[in-house]
Structures are given as C-alpha cells and as structure tokens.
Amino acid sequence: MRASRLVSILLLLQARQPRTADDLAARLEVTPRTIYRDIEALSAAGIPVYGEPGHDGGYRLVDGYRTQLTGLTRQEAEALFLTGLPAAASGLGLGPVAANTERKLLAALPAELRSHADRVRERFYLDAASWYHDAEATPQLPTVSDAVWQQRRVRIRYQRWAAPHDATRVVEPYGVVLKAGHWYLVARRSGEFRTYRVARIVEAVLLDEAFDRVEDFDLGGYWRNYLDDFDSRRHRGEAVLRLSPEGMRLLPQLAEPAIARAAVETGVVEADGWTRVAVPIEHPDQAVHDLLRLGPLAEVVAPQGLRDRLAEALRSMLRRYPEFSE
C-alpha cells in the first residue's frame, strides 16, 4: 500500500509542481503527516525531492528529473490502453503524437505488462460516434484546442439557432468535450460559462491574450450539470400515453433515456395489459415526430392538443395512400 502511494506521489510531482502536503494528502486520502513521512522516505531512497516554503511553495523535484514507468500493475497497464481515443486524438490534431506516445509507453513497460497491453488493444476498440451518422466536420477544432492548451482567448464566428444566426464572440476556452461523436467547446464569456457546438464554429482566430482560469472549475462537473439543465429546459411539457407490452419493452430503443425512465417510474398496468405512463416532451411539433416512431405500440391520451396533432399527422399520411382509406 505504501509503495503504491510513494509511486503516486512521484507521478503527481512529475505532472505538476509544486504540490503542498495538504494537496497531496487530499488526493491520496491520507493525512499531511503521512505525506511528510512519505517525502522523507522518497528522499532517503535517492529521489531528488525538496520542499520550498512560502505562499507559492510546496514539494518539487529537481529540474530535469523524470522516473521511468515502473510500479504499474497488470490491471493498470490494461486500463492505460483502454483510455486511448484515436479518433479524438486525430480530431484534436494529436493523432501522430498519440501514436508516438503509445509506442513509447509500450517500450517502457516490462515484457509481461507489454503483452497484456497489446492484448487490450487487440480486443477493445472505442468508436465514440453515434449510429447512422457520419462524424461532423470540425475544421476549427485544432484552433479551438490550441486555445484551450495555451490558455488564450479566441475569437469565434458562430452559427446560432436563433436570430441573429451569425454571431462573433471573444471567449475564454476552458475545455472541449466529445459527446456521441459531437465536439463541444466550453468557454467563459462575460463572466458566464457557455457551451458551443464546434461544428457550428465557422471561423476561429487565436488571440495574443492570455486569461486566468477559475481555479476550482471542474469540466466534468460542469458538463454533467449542463446536460441536466439542457433536459430540464427542453422538456417543458408532459404527455400521458398508453403503451402496449411490446411498446414498453422497446421503449428504451425507440425513445431517449429520460422518456424511458419516466415510463418505468410512472407506469400503471391497466386491465387490457397496456401501461399508462406520464413522460416529458419537448415542443408539440417535436413530440409528434418522436411519438410517430412508436407507431401502433402507443396511444396518446393527453394533452388533447397533442392527440389532435398526432391524429392530423396520421390522416395526412393516410391521404398519401388512398387505397387504404375507408
């Protein structure tokens, strides 16, 4: 346990310096006193680590010191190569760099661990794009990612959904997110964090203006909150449906997760075997398109306006096939 922690301290110091005892203790879930003892043990083992006092002080490694990749377990070596995202790296302009890095990591691993890493690459492949859709063209992604890495402001020309559709903004880029084959830029503008779909950025210019990041910003936490807020903003209504047994079974495949979850949570089986559910919906026009996917497996009970819209859509379809009209 302690050996693993010593390796973790060494890798953390290599990743960023300086690090305080409190920071290391929080990351490794131990007390600062334990960190003090571990630092002494590293120093006694010949690791050139030293402490600097003061507000900006902390523990550092002597400049230029790097350790080899040792101390990896079999599971850690396998997990290391499960994190490979060739498509994502290529999109960010880092494809060749990622390939070179992987080769160097493999060369640094002991023979046994190298064979396990090779086995992972042979047996697992990650394709982040969604089904039935080609990857979006994102010609501005390399510029945007450069701005993120260099912590510099970027001027973007963006195609919005709402009018005016063409908008120019100067933003502070905090990170990029790959979601179901789509890239998104998370950036700060006028003191607020916003999300931009990279495919809709038609022009990006890296500016010679650095900015200071908000220290406690958590990209993963922001993105999870953004998705929750996005669902709450677009699901502004509710529909009551009756679903056949087959409809309930296929709903997770035919509808988005929020609808499938609501159906399970609210479902009441009626005498004829169909299940009455209450599910969230977007704008009625969008809801009609979504519900048509369910076909004869569902019946809209309420609201009456949505039921009427769906009935009119079905009548319009039937007029295209007069041989089936009554």
KAHUSUL-V557686 format. One record per residue. N is the residue number from 1. RES is the residue in one letter. PHI is phi in whole degrees, 0 to 359 (none if undefined). Layout:
n = <N	N>
res = <RES	RES>
phi = <PHI	PHI>
//
This chain:
n = <1	2	3	4	5	6	7	8	9	10	11	12	13	14	15	16	17	18	19	20	21	22	23	24	25	26	27	28	29	30	31	32	33	34	35	36	37	38	39	40	41	42	43	44	45	46	47	48	49	50	51	52	53	54	55	56	57	58	59	60	61	62	63	64	65	66	67	68	69	70	71	72	73	74	75	76	77	78	79	80	81	82	83	84	85	86	87	88	89	90	91	92	93	94	95	96	97	98	99	100	101	102	103	104	105	106	107	108	109	110	111	112	113	114	115	116	117	118	119	120	121	122	123	124	125	126	127	128	129	130	131	132	133	134	135	136	137	138	139	140	141	142	143	144	145	146	147	148	149	150	151	152	153	154	155	156	157	158	159	160	161	162	163	164	165	166	167	168	169	170	171	172	173	174	175	176	177	178	179	180	181	182	183	184	185	186	187	188	189	190	191	192	193	194	195	196	197	198	199	200	201	202	203	204	205	206	207	208	209	210	211	212	213	214	215	216	217	218	219	220	221	222	223	224	225	226	227	228	229	230	231	232	233	234	235	236	237	238	239	240	241	242	243	244	245	246	247	248	249	250	251	252	253	254	255	256	257	258	259	260	261	262	263	264	265	266	267	268	269	270	271	272	273	274	275	276	277	278	279	280	281	282	283	284	285	286	287	288	289	290	291	292	293	294	295	296	297	298	299	300	301	302	303	304	305	306	307	308	309	310	311	312	313	314	315	316	317	318	319	320	321	322	323	324	325	326>
res = <M	R	A	S	R	L	V	S	I	L	L	L	L	Q	A	R	Q	P	R	T	A	D	D	L	A	A	R	L	E	V	T	P	R	T	I	Y	R	D	I	E	A	L	S	A	A	G	I	P	V	Y	G	E	P	G	H	D	G	G	Y	R	L	V	D	G	Y	R	T	Q	L	T	G	L	T	R	Q	E	A	E	A	L	F	L	T	G	L	P	A	A	A	S	G	L	G	L	G	P	V	A	A	N	T	E	R	K	L	L	A	A	L	P	A	E	L	R	S	H	A	D	R	V	R	E	R	F	Y	L	D	A	A	S	W	Y	H	D	A	E	A	T	P	Q	L	P	T	V	S	D	A	V	W	Q	Q	R	R	V	R	I	R	Y	Q	R	W	A	A	P	H	D	A	T	R	V	V	E	P	Y	G	V	V	L	K	A	G	H	W	Y	L	V	A	R	R	S	G	E	F	R	T	Y	R	V	A	R	I	V	E	A	V	L	L	D	E	A	F	D	R	V	E	D	F	D	L	G	G	Y	W	R	N	Y	L	D	D	F	D	S	R	R	H	R	G	E	A	V	L	R	L	S	P	E	G	M	R	L	L	P	Q	L	A	E	P	A	I	A	R	A	A	V	E	T	G	V	V	E	A	D	G	W	T	R	V	A	V	P	I	E	H	P	D	Q	A	V	H	D	L	L	R	L	G	P	L	A	E	V	V	A	P	Q	G	L	R	D	R	L	A	E	A	L	R	S	M	L	R	R	Y	P	E	F	S	E>
phi = <none	291	299	297	292	298	297	298	299	297	292	296	292	290	286	202	225	280	230	279	298	296	296	297	296	294	291	260	59	227	271	303	299	296	297	302	294	293	296	298	294	297	297	294	275	95	281	282	250	214	250	242	281	104	299	260	276	149	272	225	258	302	309	91	280	222	259	284	284	240	87	285	274	300	295	293	296	295	296	303	271	285	276	291	233	301	294	295	297	295	299	274	80	246	304	298	296	297	296	296	299	296	297	292	297	298	295	278	280	299	304	296	292	297	294	292	296	298	296	297	297	284	248	228	219	255	244	279	288	280	293	64	224	286	297	291	283	229	296	269	299	301	294	298	293	299	297	295	297	273	57	236	294	223	263	241	252	235	269	271	286	269	283	291	289	262	228	249	224	254	232	257	283	256	178	237	231	257	233	51	86	246	265	230	260	258	220	250	217	55	81	239	275	225	238	235	283	297	297	264	274	268	205	221	235	285	261	273	229	281	218	266	286	292	298	265	292	242	299	298	295	300	295	297	294	298	295	298	293	298	297	293	284	271	271	261	226	218	233	258	237	244	243	291	305	292	296	296	291	268	304	300	271	258	225	288	303	299	288	298	295	297	296	293	289	253	296	230	283	262	300	275	91	280	245	271	226	241	231	285	224	271	302	308	299	292	298	298	299	294	286	298	295	280	52	285	277	219	227	279	265	203	284	298	300	291	299	296	299	294	298	295	298	291	296	297	296	294	294	286	232	299	294	258	286	285>
//
